[in-house]
């Protein structure tokens, strides 16, 4: 029997494989969600590098005394990644939810990134 970690890794790999087939070379907005924090990165898979990132672990977010476990924090990270992407000249990305269900904090981050100007 497979462990939960192996199942999550297979689910994330299956999701990324589908994205590579349909992305058309666009950059990838990927989300990592833990129990206490959430982070997002925009990755260029062709060059193998991260263009920009945003996380609830950053100093400015922690000094404000905010928690990273709620939807409002995820929405702020979505807006922040959208502004950082626009500074780099990125407008179109493909959304990589990984092994997470498009619900709750992941959905809040994606909606805020769309409102911030990213298209996916």
C-alpha positions in Angstrom: 0.0 0.0 0.0 1.2 3.5 -0.8 1.8 6.1 1.8 0.0 9.5 1.8 3.2 11.2 0.8 3.6 8.9 -2.3 0.0 9.6 -3.3 0.5 13.4 -3.0 3.7 13.2 -5.0 2.0 11.2 -7.8 -1.0 13.6 -7.8 1.3 16.6 -8.1 3.3 15.0 -10.8 0.1 14.1 -12.7 -1.0 17.7 -12.5 2.3 19.1 -13.7 2.4 16.7 -16.6 -1.0 17.9 -17.8 0.2 21.5 -17.4 3.3 21.0 -19.5 1.3 19.6 -22.3 -1.2 22.5 -22.4 0.9 25.4 -21.2 2.5 26.4 -24.5 5.7 27.5 -22.8 4.1 29.9 -20.4 5.5 30.4 -16.9 4.1 28.4 -14.0 2.5 29.9 -10.9 3.0 27.2 -8.2 1.5 27.1 -4.7 2.8 25.5 -1.6 0.5 25.2 1.3 1.5 24.0 4.8 -0.5 23.9 8.0 0.8 27.3 9.1 1.9 29.1 5.9 1.3 29.5 2.2 3.7 30.5 -0.5 3.7 31.1 -4.3 6.4 31.1 -6.9 6.5 32.0 -10.6 8.8 29.5 -12.3 10.3 29.4 -15.8 10.6 25.7 -16.5 12.6 26.3 -19.7 15.4 28.0 -17.9 14.9 26.2 -14.6 14.7 29.3 -12.4 12.3 31.1 -10.1 11.4 34.6 -11.3 9.6 35.8 -8.2 8.1 34.5 -5.0 5.9 35.5 -2.1 5.3 33.8 1.2 3.7 34.4 4.6 7.2 33.7 6.1 8.5 37.0 4.9 9.6 39.6 7.4 7.0 42.2 6.4 4.2 39.8 6.7 5.3 38.4 10.1 6.0 41.9 11.6 2.4 42.9 10.7 1.3 40.2 13.2 -0.8 38.3 10.7 -1.3 34.5 10.5 -0.6 32.5 7.4 -3.4 30.0 8.0 -6.4 31.8 6.8 -7.9 32.8 3.4 -7.2 36.5 3.9 -3.4 35.8 4.2 -3.6 33.7 1.0 -5.3 36.5 -0.8 -2.6 38.9 0.3 0.1 36.6 -1.0 -1.9 36.3 -4.3 -1.9 40.1 -4.7 1.8 40.3 -3.7 2.9 37.7 -6.3 0.8 39.5 -8.9 2.5 42.8 -8.3 6.0 41.2 -8.2 5.2 39.4 -11.5 4.0 42.7 -13.1 7.3 44.3 -12.1 9.1 41.6 -13.9 6.8 42.0 -17.0 4.9 38.7 -16.5 1.2 38.8 -17.5 0.3 35.2 -18.5 1.0 32.2 -16.4 -0.4 28.7 -15.9 -1.7 27.9 -12.4 -0.1 24.8 -10.8 -2.1 23.8 -7.7 0.1 20.8 -7.2 -1.5 18.1 -5.2 -3.9 20.5 -3.5 -7.6 20.7 -4.2 -8.7 24.0 -5.8 -10.5 25.1 -2.7 -10.1 27.4 0.3 -6.7 29.0 0.6 -5.5 27.8 -2.8 -8.6 29.3 -4.5 -8.3 32.6 -2.5 -4.7 32.9 -3.7 -5.6 32.2 -7.3 -8.5 34.7 -7.2 -6.4 37.4 -5.7 -3.6 36.8 -8.3 -6.2 37.2 -11.1 -7.5 40.4 -9.5 -3.9 41.6 -9.3 -3.5 41.3 -13.1 -2.2 37.8 -13.8 -4.0 35.9 -16.5 -4.5 32.1 -16.3 
